[in-house]
Amino acid sequence: MFEQNKIVLIPTQVFFDASGKEVDRRIGALPKEEVIKKLKELKFIR
């Protein structure tokens, strides 16, 4: 399917804590508002 539709990459956003441990992964592009919401949820920003 990917080759047939010429899809090369799927955007993936991976969130890590301060120690480098993966705490969340999202496949597909997230709008800026969703990224900010996730960062607040994970207590990376206020």
C-alpha positions as CSV (number, residue, x, y, z in Angstrom):
1,M,0.0,0.0,0.0
2,F,2.7,2.5,0.9
3,E,4.7,1.9,-2.2
4,Q,1.6,2.0,-4.4
5,N,0.7,5.4,-3.0
6,K,4.3,6.7,-2.9
7,I,4.2,7.1,0.9
8,V,7.7,7.3,2.1
9,L,7.5,8.5,5.7
10,I,4.8,8.7,8.4
11,P,5.4,11.6,10.9
12,T,6.1,10.3,14.4
13,Q,6.4,12.3,17.5
14,V,8.2,10.7,20.5
15,F,8.1,12.3,23.9
16,F,10.9,11.6,26.4
17,D,11.3,12.4,30.1
18,A,14.5,14.0,31.5
19,S,16.2,10.7,31.9
20,G,15.6,9.8,28.2
21,K,12.8,7.3,28.8
22,E,10.1,7.3,26.2
23,V,6.8,8.4,27.8
24,D,4.5,8.8,24.8
25,R,4.5,8.2,21.0
26,R,2.2,9.6,18.4
27,I,2.1,8.5,14.9
28,G,0.9,11.1,12.4
29,A,1.3,14.8,12.4
30,L,-0.2,16.6,15.4
31,P,-1.3,20.2,15.3
32,K,0.6,22.7,17.4
33,E,-2.3,22.8,20.0
34,E,-2.2,19.1,20.5
35,V,1.6,19.1,21.0
36,I,1.2,21.9,23.6
37,K,-1.6,20.0,25.3
38,K,0.5,16.8,25.5
39,L,3.5,18.7,26.9
40,K,1.3,20.2,29.6
41,E,-0.2,16.8,30.3
42,L,3.3,15.4,30.8
43,K,4.2,18.4,33.0
44,F,7.0,19.5,30.6
45,I,5.5,23.0,30.4
46,R,2.8,24.9,32.4
